[in-house]
Amino acid sequence: MPEQKKLRSHDWFGKTDKMGFIYRSWMRNQGLPDHAFDGRPIIGICNTWSEFTPCNAHFRELAEYVKRGVYEAGGFPFEFPIMSLGETLLKPTAMLFRNLASMDAEESIRGNPMDGVILLCGCDKTTPSTMMGAASVDLPTLVISGGPMLNGKYRGGEIGSGTAVWQLSENLRAGKITQEEFFYAESCQSRSRGHCMTMGTASTMACMVESLGMGMPHNAAIPAVDSRRRTLSHMAGRRIVEMVHEDLKMSKILTREAFENAIVANAAIGGSTNAIIHLLAIAGRLGVELNLDDFDRLGHDIPLLVNLMPSGKYLMEDFYYAGGLPAVLKELKEHLHWDAMTINGKTIGENSEAVPCYNREVIAEIEQPFKERSGIAVIKGNLAENGAVIKPSAATPALMKHRGRAVVFETIEDYHARIDDPDLDIDETCVMVLKQVGPKGYPGMPEVGNLGLPKKVLAKGIEDMVRISDGRMSGTAYGTVVLHISPESAVGGTLALVQEGDMIELDVEARKLHLDVSDEELGERRKQWEATNLGYRRGYAQLYIDHVQQADLGADFDFLRGGSGSEVFRDSH
C-alpha cells in the first residue's frame, strides 16, 4: 500500500509504547489482521439502527454495503451505535432527545480513532442530531439516508404516511369511515422498510442532506427497498476514504452558500417546517450565520415545483422515478449557488446540470410551477416578537388573512379534555390557541401544532381552521397552522397571556400575527402570570429545560453552539 500522510487514527494505532499495545491488542479480539493498523484510513459508521425506530430498522444491512466500499478503497470500517430517535414510538417526543443524541454522536466521534465518518440516518431527528454532533467535531463526513418506504396502497388508491393518519383520523371522528376501515389502513400505509414516503420531515431532511452537499446525488429519494440504495451505500463507502485523503471536512462543505441552497430547495420541494429548526441548529454548530428571516427572504417567493403530499398528491417513490432532487435543483439553477462544493468532489451544478426530468406532473418546470409560492413564511407581531412560521403550500388560501376569536387551550391535556365537548364555544371562524408546547414548556416542542378540529366543526364539513402554538407539526401534516411562536409561553412570551375571547389577526402576506389587546392590558396580565412548574427536578429533562434555546435559534443547547474540534490530548491509561 502506498505511503499515506499521518492520519488521526495514528494517535491510537500507530504508537509503539504501552498505549499502542492497549489500543491494538484489545481490538484484535475481533479477529483483525495486522494491516488494520498499518496507517490506512479508519472509517467510523455511525449507525442509528434500532428496532424501536422502524424507519431505520434496515440499517445493519446498509452498513454492510458501506463496509464493502470502504474496504475496496483501502480503508478499514468500524461500526458504532448511538441513541436512535424513533418519531413514532419515543415519548414524550423525539425532539426532546435530538440534542442528547447529538452529544452522543459528537463524543463518540471525537473520542474514538476514526479519520472519517459515515452517518446512517433516516427517521426525522436522526439526521439533524448526527449532523449536529459530527459538525462539532468536523472530520470528513458523508451522510447516507435510509430511503423512503414504497407508496402506500389503500382501497384502490395511494395513501401517504403521516398525511393519511391526519386525514383518516379526522374522517373517523367525523363518521365518514368505520373503525375497521381505519385499522385496515395501518398495514396499507406502511408496507415496506424505510421512512415516511410523503414530503414529511424525514424526506425533507434527506433532501436537505443532498442540497447541502453532504450526500451522494439521489441520496434523498431512492426507495429503501430499491437495490440502488445499497449501491449508493457501497459507493459512499468508497468516497469517504477519498475524502479523508483530500481532508474534505464538513466545514468545507457546509458554508453559508450551502445553507442558502438548502433553504431554496426546501421551498421548492414543499419541505417540512421542521427543517428550519434543524438547519439553524446545524449552522450554529459550525459558526455559520443563519437566522429565521433568511428562510423568508430566500425561500418565500420560490415556487413549489414538487407535487408531493402533503402539499400535492404524489409520493417519494414517484419523486425518484421522475428524476429526484437533482432534477429539482436543475430547475432552480438561477436561485442557487451553482458552484457550491459537495462531498463527491463536484459542485451542485456539476451533479445536477445533465439530469433529466421524466414526469412533469411530479416535478414541474420553474416557468410553470405546481404552485406559485411555497416557501416558509416568517410572521411577527406582538404575539410572536422573535417570529413564528407557517407553510403556505399546506394552508388554506382563504385563511391566510383572518381575524378570529381565540379559543384557548392551556395545555395539550386541556385540549384533549375539551375539544369534543358539545358545549365548547367554538366555530370555524375561531382561532385555536395551544400553549405550553414549546421547547421548555412541554419540554421538547412536540408535533402537536396541527390540532384536530372539534367534532362539531367537522360535522359541518369544515376541514381547516387557523391554529397557533409554540409547538411544531409533522412535516406530513397540513392546514393553516402557525408554529414555533417565539418567545414561547413557558418563558412568558405574549402567547402565555392570551385569554379566551381575545381577537387574533393573522395576515401572512403582511407577515403579521397580532393579538388585539392593548399594551396596558398585556402589562397587567403579565403581572399576574406565573411560570408553570413542569415537575422535573433531575436528569436530562431538567438539563434540557435549563439550557435549551428558543425555536428561532434552533432549539439547541446554549453550551453546544460552536464546536470543539477533533483533538483529544490525553490517553486513557
C-alpha positions as CSV (number, residue, x, y, z in Angstrom):
1,M,0.0,0.0,0.0
2,P,1.5,3.4,-0.9
3,E,2.6,5.6,2.0
4,Q,0.0,8.0,3.2
5,K,0.2,11.0,5.4
6,K,-0.2,10.5,9.1
7,L,-3.9,10.2,10.0
8,R,-5.8,11.0,13.1
9,S,-6.1,7.3,14.0
10,H,-2.3,7.0,14.1
11,D,-2.5,8.6,17.6
12,W,-4.2,5.4,18.7
13,F,-2.9,2.6,16.5
14,G,0.5,4.0,15.4
15,K,2.0,4.2,18.8
16,T,4.8,1.6,19.8
17,D,4.6,2.0,23.6
18,K,2.2,0.7,26.2
19,M,-0.7,2.7,24.9
20,G,-0.2,1.4,21.4
21,F,-0.3,-2.2,22.8
22,I,-3.6,-1.5,24.6
23,Y,-5.3,0.2,21.6
24,R,-4.3,-2.6,19.2
25,S,-4.4,-5.6,21.4
26,W,-8.0,-5.4,22.6
27,M,-9.2,-4.7,19.1
28,R,-7.5,-7.9,17.9
29,N,-10.1,-10.0,19.8
30,Q,-12.4,-9.3,16.9
31,G,-10.0,-11.1,14.5
32,L,-8.4,-8.0,13.0
33,P,-5.3,-8.6,10.9
34,D,-2.1,-6.5,11.1
35,H,-2.9,-4.4,8.2
36,A,-5.9,-2.9,10.0
37,F,-3.3,-0.9,11.9
38,D,-0.9,0.0,9.1
39,G,-1.9,3.6,8.7
40,R,-4.9,3.2,6.4
41,P,-8.0,5.4,7.0
42,I,-10.2,4.3,9.8
43,I,-13.9,5.0,8.9
44,G,-16.5,5.2,11.6
45,I,-20.0,4.2,10.6
46,C,-22.4,5.9,12.9
47,N,-25.4,3.7,12.9
48,T,-28.8,4.9,14.3
49,W,-30.3,1.4,13.8
50,S,-33.0,0.3,16.2
51,E,-36.0,-1.9,16.0
52,F,-37.8,0.7,18.1
53,T,-37.1,3.1,15.1
54,P,-38.9,1.3,12.3
55,C,-37.7,3.8,9.7
56,N,-34.1,2.8,10.5
57,A,-34.5,-0.9,11.2
58,H,-32.7,-1.9,7.9
59,F,-29.5,0.0,8.7
60,R,-27.4,-3.0,9.8
61,E,-27.8,-4.2,6.2
62,L,-26.9,-0.8,4.7
63,A,-23.8,-0.7,6.9
64,E,-22.5,-3.9,5.3
65,Y,-22.7,-2.2,1.9
66,V,-20.8,0.8,3.2
67,K,-18.1,-1.5,4.6
68,R,-17.7,-3.1,1.1
69,G,-16.9,0.3,-0.3
70,V,-14.6,1.3,2.5
71,Y,-12.6,-2.0,2.1
72,E,-12.5,-1.5,-1.7
73,A,-11.0,1.9,-1.3
74,G,-8.3,0.8,1.1
75,G,-9.9,1.9,4.4
76,F,-11.0,0.0,7.4
77,P,-14.5,0.4,8.7
78,F,-15.8,0.2,12.3
79,E,-19.5,0.4,13.0
80,F,-20.7,2.1,16.2
81,P,-24.1,2.8,17.7
82,I,-25.6,6.0,19.1
83,M,-29.0,6.7,20.6
84,S,-31.7,6.2,17.9
85,L,-34.7,8.6,17.8
86,G,-37.9,7.0,16.5
87,E,-40.5,9.6,15.8
88,T,-43.4,7.1,16.1
89,L,-42.7,5.5,19.4
90,L,-40.4,7.6,21.6
91,K,-42.2,9.5,24.3
92,P,-42.8,12.3,25.1
93,T,-41.3,13.5,21.8
94,A,-38.2,12.6,19.8
95,M,-37.3,16.3,19.7
96,L,-36.6,16.3,23.4
97,F,-33.7,13.9,22.7
98,R,-32.3,15.4,19.5
99,N,-29.7,17.4,21.4
100,L,-28.8,14.4,23.6
101,A,-28.3,12.2,20.5
102,S,-26.1,14.9,19.0
103,M,-24.0,14.9,22.1
104,D,-23.8,11.1,21.8
105,A,-22.6,11.4,18.2
106,E,-20.1,14.2,18.9
107,E,-18.4,12.5,21.8
108,S,-18.4,9.1,20.1
109,I,-16.7,10.5,17.0
110,R,-14.2,12.6,18.9
111,G,-13.3,10.0,21.5
112,N,-12.6,7.2,19.0
113,P,-9.9,6.5,16.5
114,M,-11.6,7.5,13.3
115,D,-10.4,9.6,10.3
116,G,-13.7,9.9,8.6
117,V,-17.4,9.3,9.4
118,I,-20.4,7.9,7.6
119,L,-23.7,8.9,9.2
120,L,-26.6,6.4,8.7
121,C,-29.8,8.2,9.3
122,G,-33.4,8.3,8.2
123,C,-36.1,9.0,10.8
124,D,-36.8,12.6,11.4
125,K,-34.4,13.5,14.2
126,T,-31.6,11.0,13.4
127,T,-30.5,13.2,10.5
128,P,-30.1,16.6,12.3
129,S,-28.8,15.0,15.6
130,T,-26.0,13.1,13.9
131,M,-25.1,16.1,11.6
132,M,-25.0,18.4,14.6
133,G,-22.7,16.2,16.6
134,A,-20.4,15.5,13.6
135,A,-20.3,19.2,12.8
136,S,-18.9,20.0,16.2
137,V,-16.0,17.6,15.6
138,D,-15.5,18.5,11.9
139,L,-14.0,15.4,10.3
140,P,-14.5,14.3,6.7
141,T,-18.2,13.2,6.9
142,L,-20.7,11.8,4.5
143,V,-24.4,11.2,5.2
144,I,-26.5,8.3,3.9
145,S,-30.2,8.4,4.3
146,G,-32.1,5.1,4.7
147,G,-34.6,5.9,1.9
148,P,-38.4,6.2,1.9
149,M,-41.0,3.4,2.0
150,L,-42.9,2.3,-1.1
151,N,-46.1,4.2,-1.8
152,G,-49.0,3.3,0.5
153,K,-51.9,1.5,-1.2
154,Y,-55.4,1.6,0.2
155,R,-58.9,0.9,-1.3
156,G,-57.7,1.2,-4.9
157,G,-55.7,4.4,-4.4
158,E,-52.5,5.6,-2.7
159,I,-52.0,6.9,0.8
160,G,-49.0,8.7,2.3
161,S,-47.5,8.0,5.7
162,G,-48.4,10.6,8.2
163,T,-50.6,12.6,5.9
164,A,-53.1,9.7,5.7
165,V,-53.1,9.5,9.5
166,W,-54.4,13.0,9.9
167,Q,-56.9,12.5,7.0
168,L,-58.2,9.1,8.2
169,S,-58.4,10.1,11.9
170,E,-60.5,13.2,11.1
171,N,-62.7,11.0,8.8
172,L,-63.1,8.6,11.6
173,R,-64.1,11.3,14.1
174,A,-66.5,12.7,11.5
175,G,-68.1,9.3,11.0
176,K,-67.0,9.1,7.3
177,I,-65.2,5.7,7.8
178,T,-65.6,2.8,10.2
179,Q,-63.2,1.7,12.9
180,E,-62.5,-1.4,10.8
181,E,-61.5,0.7,7.7
182,F,-59.3,2.8,9.9
183,F,-57.4,-0.3,11.3
184,Y,-57.1,-1.8,7.8
185,A,-55.3,1.3,6.6
186,E,-52.4,0.7,9.0
187,S,-50.7,-2.0,7.0
188,C,-51.7,-0.4,3.7
189,Q,-49.8,2.7,4.7
190,S,-46.5,1.1,5.9
191,R,-45.8,-1.8,3.5
192,S,-42.0,-1.8,3.2
193,R,-38.9,-0.8,5.1
194,G,-38.0,2.9,5.0
195,H,-39.1,6.2,6.4
196,C,-42.2,8.3,5.5
197,M,-42.8,8.5,1.8
198,T,-44.5,11.8,1.9
199,M,-42.5,15.1,1.9
200,G,-42.5,14.9,5.7
201,T,-39.5,15.7,7.9
202,A,-37.6,12.5,7.1
203,S,-37.8,13.0,3.4
204,T,-37.2,16.8,3.8
205,M,-34.1,16.3,5.8
206,A,-32.9,13.7,3.3
207,C,-33.3,16.4,0.6
208,M,-31.5,18.9,2.9
209,V,-28.6,16.5,3.1
210,E,-28.3,16.4,-0.7
211,S,-28.9,20.1,-1.2
212,L,-26.3,21.0,1.4
213,G,-23.8,18.8,-0.5
214,M,-23.5,16.3,2.3
215,G,-24.9,13.3,0.5
216,M,-24.4,11.5,-2.8
217,P,-26.6,12.6,-5.8
218,H,-30.0,10.9,-5.5
219,N,-29.5,10.2,-1.8
220,A,-32.8,11.8,-0.9
221,A,-35.3,9.8,-3.0
222,I,-34.1,6.2,-3.8
223,P,-36.7,3.9,-2.0
224,A,-35.3,1.9,0.9
225,V,-36.0,-1.4,-0.8
226,D,-34.5,-0.4,-4.2
227,S,-31.2,-2.1,-4.9
228,R,-29.8,1.3,-5.9
229,R,-30.0,2.3,-2.2
230,R,-27.4,-0.4,-1.5
231,T,-25.3,0.6,-4.5
232,L,-25.3,4.2,-3.2
233,S,-24.2,3.0,0.2
234,H,-21.4,1.0,-1.4
235,M,-20.2,4.0,-3.4
236,A,-20.4,6.2,-0.3
237,G,-18.1,3.8,1.5
238,R,-15.5,4.3,-1.3
239,R,-15.9,8.0,-1.4
240,I,-15.4,8.6,2.4
241,V,-12.0,7.1,2.1
242,E,-11.1,9.5,-0.7
243,M,-12.5,12.4,1.4
244,V,-10.1,11.5,4.2
245,H,-7.2,11.7,1.8
246,E,-8.5,15.0,0.5
247,D,-9.1,16.3,4.0
248,L,-12.6,17.3,2.9
249,K,-14.1,18.2,6.2
250,M,-17.7,19.2,7.0
251,S,-16.8,22.9,7.4
252,K,-15.6,23.0,3.8
253,I,-19.0,21.8,2.6
254,L,-21.4,23.4,5.0
255,T,-20.8,27.1,4.1
256,R,-23.2,29.9,4.2
257,E,-23.8,29.3,0.5
258,A,-24.7,25.6,1.2
259,F,-27.3,26.6,3.7
260,E,-28.8,29.2,1.3
261,N,-29.1,26.4,-1.3
262,A,-30.9,24.2,1.2
263,I,-33.4,27.0,2.1
264,V,-34.2,27.4,-1.6
265,A,-34.5,23.7,-2.2
266,N,-36.8,23.3,0.9
267,A,-39.2,25.8,-0.6
268,A,-39.3,24.2,-4.0
269,I,-40.0,20.7,-2.6
270,G,-42.7,21.9,-0.1
271,G,-40.5,20.8,2.7
272,S,-41.3,20.5,6.4
273,T,-41.2,23.5,8.7
274,N,-39.1,21.3,11.0
275,A,-36.2,21.9,8.6
276,I,-35.9,25.4,9.9
277,I,-35.2,24.3,13.4
278,H,-32.7,21.7,12.3
279,L,-30.8,23.8,9.8
280,L,-30.5,26.6,12.3
281,A,-29.1,24.2,14.9
282,I,-26.6,22.6,12.4
283,A,-25.4,26.1,11.3
284,G,-25.0,27.1,14.9
285,R,-22.5,24.2,15.5
286,L,-20.4,25.5,12.6
287,G,-20.5,29.2,13.4
288,V,-22.4,29.9,10.1
289,E,-24.5,33.0,10.4
290,L,-28.1,31.9,9.7
291,N,-31.3,33.3,11.1
292,L,-35.1,32.9,10.9
293,D,-35.5,35.8,8.5
294,D,-33.2,34.1,5.9
295,F,-35.9,31.4,5.4
296,D,-38.4,34.1,4.4
297,R,-36.1,36.2,2.4
298,L,-34.6,33.4,0.4
299,G,-37.4,30.9,0.2
300,H,-40.8,32.5,0.4
301,D,-41.1,33.6,-3.2
302,I,-39.7,30.3,-4.6
303,P,-42.4,28.4,-6.5
304,L,-43.5,24.9,-5.4
305,L,-42.1,22.5,-8.0
306,V,-42.7,19.1,-6.4
307,N,-46.3,17.7,-6.3
308,L,-46.0,15.5,-3.2
309,M,-48.1,15.0,-0.2
310,P,-48.9,16.9,2.0
311,S,-48.9,19.8,-0.5
312,G,-49.8,17.7,-3.5
313,K,-50.8,14.1,-4.5
314,Y,-47.7,12.1,-5.3
315,L,-45.2,10.3,-3.1
316,M,-41.4,9.8,-2.8
317,E,-41.3,6.7,-5.0
318,D,-42.8,8.8,-7.8
319,F,-40.3,11.6,-7.0
320,Y,-37.4,9.3,-7.5
321,Y,-38.7,7.9,-10.8
322,A,-39.3,11.5,-12.0
323,G,-35.7,12.5,-11.5
324,G,-35.3,13.1,-7.8
325,L,-33.8,16.1,-6.2
326,P,-31.1,16.7,-8.9
327,A,-34.0,17.4,-11.3
328,V,-35.4,20.0,-8.9
329,L,-32.0,21.6,-8.4
330,K,-31.6,21.9,-12.1
331,E,-34.8,23.9,-12.3
332,L,-33.5,26.1,-9.5
333,K,-30.2,27.0,-11.2
334,E,-30.8,30.7,-11.2
335,H,-31.6,30.7,-7.5
336,L,-28.7,28.5,-6.3
337,H,-25.0,28.9,-5.6
338,W,-24.3,26.6,-8.6
339,D,-20.6,26.3,-7.7
340,A,-21.2,25.1,-4.1
341,M,-19.0,22.1,-3.4
342,T,-20.4,18.7,-2.4
343,I,-18.9,15.5,-0.8
344,N,-18.4,13.8,-4.2
345,G,-15.8,16.4,-5.2
346,K,-18.2,18.0,-7.7
347,T,-20.3,21.1,-7.4
348,I,-24.1,21.2,-7.1
349,G,-24.2,22.4,-10.7
350,E,-22.0,19.5,-12.0
351,N,-24.2,17.0,-10.2
352,S,-27.4,18.4,-11.5
353,E,-26.8,20.0,-14.9
354,A,-27.4,17.0,-17.1
355,V,-30.2,15.3,-15.0
356,P,-33.4,14.9,-17.0
357,C,-37.0,15.0,-15.6
358,Y,-39.2,12.1,-16.6
359,N,-42.5,13.3,-15.2
360,R,-43.6,16.9,-15.2
361,E,-46.7,16.2,-13.1
362,V,-44.4,15.2,-10.2
363,I,-41.6,17.8,-10.8
364,A,-42.8,20.9,-12.6
365,E,-40.7,23.4,-14.6
366,I,-39.9,26.6,-12.8
367,E,-41.7,28.6,-15.6
368,Q,-44.9,26.5,-15.0
369,P,-44.7,25.6,-11.3
370,F,-47.1,23.4,-9.4
371,K,-47.9,26.3,-7.1
372,E,-46.7,29.9,-7.4
373,R,-45.3,30.1,-3.8
374,S,-44.4,27.5,-1.4
375,G,-41.6,28.7,0.9
376,I,-41.9,29.2,4.6
377,A,-43.4,32.5,5.7
378,V,-41.9,34.0,8.8
379,I,-44.5,36.2,10.6
380,K,-44.0,38.5,13.6
381,G,-46.0,40.8,15.8
382,N,-46.9,41.3,19.4
383,L,-47.8,37.6,19.6
384,A,-44.5,36.5,18.2
385,E,-41.8,39.1,18.8
386,N,-39.0,36.8,17.7
387,G,-41.0,35.2,14.9
388,A,-43.3,32.3,14.0
389,V,-43.6,30.2,10.9
390,I,-46.4,29.0,8.6
391,K,-46.2,26.7,5.5
392,P,-48.4,28.4,2.8
393,S,-48.3,25.4,0.4
394,A,-50.1,23.3,3.0
395,A,-52.5,26.0,4.2
396,T,-56.0,27.1,3.0
397,P,-55.6,30.3,0.9
398,A,-58.9,31.8,2.3
399,L,-57.5,31.6,5.8
400,M,-54.1,33.3,5.1
401,K,-55.7,36.6,6.1
402,H,-58.1,36.0,9.0
403,R,-59.3,37.6,12.2
404,G,-61.0,35.5,14.8
405,R,-61.9,34.9,18.4
406,A,-59.3,32.9,20.4
407,V,-60.3,29.6,21.9
408,V,-57.5,28.9,24.3
409,F,-56.1,25.5,25.5
410,E,-53.7,26.0,28.3
411,T,-52.0,22.6,27.8
412,I,-52.3,19.6,25.4
413,E,-54.2,17.8,28.2
414,D,-56.7,20.7,28.3
415,Y,-57.1,20.4,24.6
416,H,-57.8,16.6,24.7
417,A,-60.3,17.1,27.5
418,R,-62.4,19.8,25.9
419,I,-62.1,19.6,22.1
420,D,-65.1,17.4,21.5
421,D,-67.2,18.8,24.3
422,P,-70.5,19.8,22.7
423,D,-70.7,22.8,25.0
424,L,-67.3,24.2,23.8
425,D,-67.9,27.7,22.4
426,I,-66.2,27.4,19.1
427,D,-66.9,27.6,15.4
428,E,-64.9,27.6,12.2
429,T,-64.2,31.4,12.4
430,C,-62.3,31.0,15.7
431,V,-58.6,30.8,16.2
432,M,-57.5,27.7,18.2
433,V,-54.6,28.6,20.5
434,L,-52.4,26.0,22.3
435,K,-49.9,26.9,25.0
436,Q,-47.1,25.1,26.8
437,V,-45.8,23.0,23.9
438,G,-42.6,24.9,23.1
439,P,-39.0,23.8,23.7
440,K,-39.1,24.4,27.5
441,G,-42.8,24.1,28.1
442,Y,-43.5,20.5,27.1
443,P,-40.5,20.0,27.3
444,G,-39.2,19.2,23.8
445,M,-41.5,21.1,21.4
446,P,-43.7,18.2,20.2
447,E,-45.5,17.9,16.8
448,V,-49.0,18.8,18.1
449,G,-49.5,22.1,16.4
450,N,-51.8,20.8,13.8
451,L,-54.6,20.4,16.3
452,G,-57.5,18.2,15.2
453,L,-60.7,20.2,14.7
454,P,-63.7,19.9,17.0
455,K,-66.3,17.3,16.1
456,K,-69.0,20.0,15.9
457,V,-66.9,21.8,13.2
458,L,-66.0,18.6,11.3
459,A,-69.7,17.7,11.2
460,K,-70.3,20.9,9.2
461,G,-67.8,19.7,6.5
462,I,-65.1,22.2,7.6
463,E,-61.6,20.8,7.1
464,D,-59.4,23.7,8.3
465,M,-59.2,26.4,10.9
466,V,-56.4,28.8,12.0
467,R,-54.4,27.2,14.7
468,I,-51.4,28.7,16.5
469,S,-49.0,27.4,19.1
470,D,-45.3,27.4,20.2
471,G,-45.0,23.8,19.1
472,R,-44.2,22.1,15.9
473,M,-46.2,19.9,13.5
474,S,-45.2,16.9,11.5
475,G,-43.9,17.6,8.0
476,T,-46.6,15.2,6.8
477,A,-49.3,17.4,8.2
478,Y,-51.3,20.2,6.6
479,G,-53.5,23.1,7.4
480,T,-53.4,26.8,8.3
481,V,-51.1,26.3,11.2
482,V,-48.9,28.9,12.8
483,L,-45.9,27.3,14.6
484,H,-42.7,27.9,16.6
485,I,-44.0,31.1,18.3
486,S,-41.0,32.7,20.0
487,P,-40.7,33.6,22.8
488,E,-42.8,30.6,23.9
489,S,-45.5,30.7,26.5
490,A,-43.4,28.8,29.1
491,V,-40.9,31.7,29.4
492,G,-43.6,34.4,29.5
493,G,-43.9,35.2,25.8
494,T,-47.1,37.0,24.8
495,L,-48.7,33.7,23.9
496,A,-48.9,33.0,27.6
497,L,-51.1,36.0,28.1
498,V,-53.8,35.1,25.5
499,Q,-57.2,34.7,27.1
500,E,-60.4,33.2,25.9
501,G,-62.3,35.6,23.6
502,D,-59.3,37.8,22.6
503,M,-59.2,38.7,18.9
504,I,-56.3,37.5,16.9
505,E,-55.3,38.7,13.5
506,L,-53.3,36.7,11.0
507,D,-52.1,38.3,7.8
508,V,-49.5,36.1,6.1
509,E,-48.9,38.4,3.2
510,A,-48.2,41.3,5.6
511,R,-46.1,38.9,7.8
512,K,-48.3,39.8,10.8
513,L,-49.6,37.9,13.8
514,H,-51.3,40.3,16.2
515,L,-53.1,40.0,19.5
516,D,-55.7,42.7,19.6
517,V,-55.1,43.6,23.3
518,S,-53.6,46.9,24.4
519,D,-50.1,47.1,25.8
520,E,-51.5,48.3,29.1
521,E,-53.8,45.3,29.4
522,L,-50.9,42.9,28.5
523,G,-48.8,44.6,31.2
524,E,-51.5,43.9,33.8
525,R,-51.8,40.3,32.7
526,R,-48.1,39.9,32.8
527,K,-48.1,41.0,36.5
528,Q,-50.4,38.1,37.2
529,W,-48.6,35.5,35.1
530,E,-46.7,32.7,36.9
531,A,-44.5,30.2,35.2
532,T,-45.8,26.6,35.3
533,N,-43.9,24.1,37.4
534,L,-43.2,21.3,35.0
535,G,-42.5,18.8,37.6
536,Y,-38.9,17.9,36.5
537,R,-36.2,18.0,39.2
538,R,-33.4,15.9,37.8
539,G,-31.9,14.2,34.8
540,Y,-31.8,15.0,31.2
541,A,-35.2,16.7,31.1
542,Q,-34.1,19.2,33.7
543,L,-30.8,19.8,31.8
544,Y,-32.9,20.4,28.7
545,I,-35.2,22.9,30.3
546,D,-32.3,24.8,31.8
547,H,-30.3,25.1,28.6
548,V,-32.5,24.8,25.5
549,Q,-32.7,27.9,23.4
550,Q,-35.8,29.2,21.7
551,A,-37.2,28.0,18.4
552,D,-35.8,30.9,16.4
553,L,-32.3,29.9,17.4
554,G,-32.8,26.2,16.5
555,A,-33.7,24.9,20.0
556,D,-30.1,23.7,20.5
557,F,-28.4,23.9,23.9
558,D,-26.7,27.2,24.7
559,F,-23.5,25.4,25.6
560,L,-23.4,23.3,22.4
561,R,-23.3,26.2,19.8
562,G,-19.9,26.1,18.1
563,G,-17.6,23.1,18.1
564,S,-14.7,21.6,20.0
565,G,-12.8,20.1,17.0
566,S,-11.4,16.6,16.8
567,E,-8.3,16.7,19.1
568,V,-8.1,14.6,22.2
569,F,-4.9,15.3,24.1
570,R,-4.9,12.7,26.8
571,D,-4.7,8.9,26.7
572,S,-7.0,6.6,28.7
573,H,-4.3,4.8,30.8
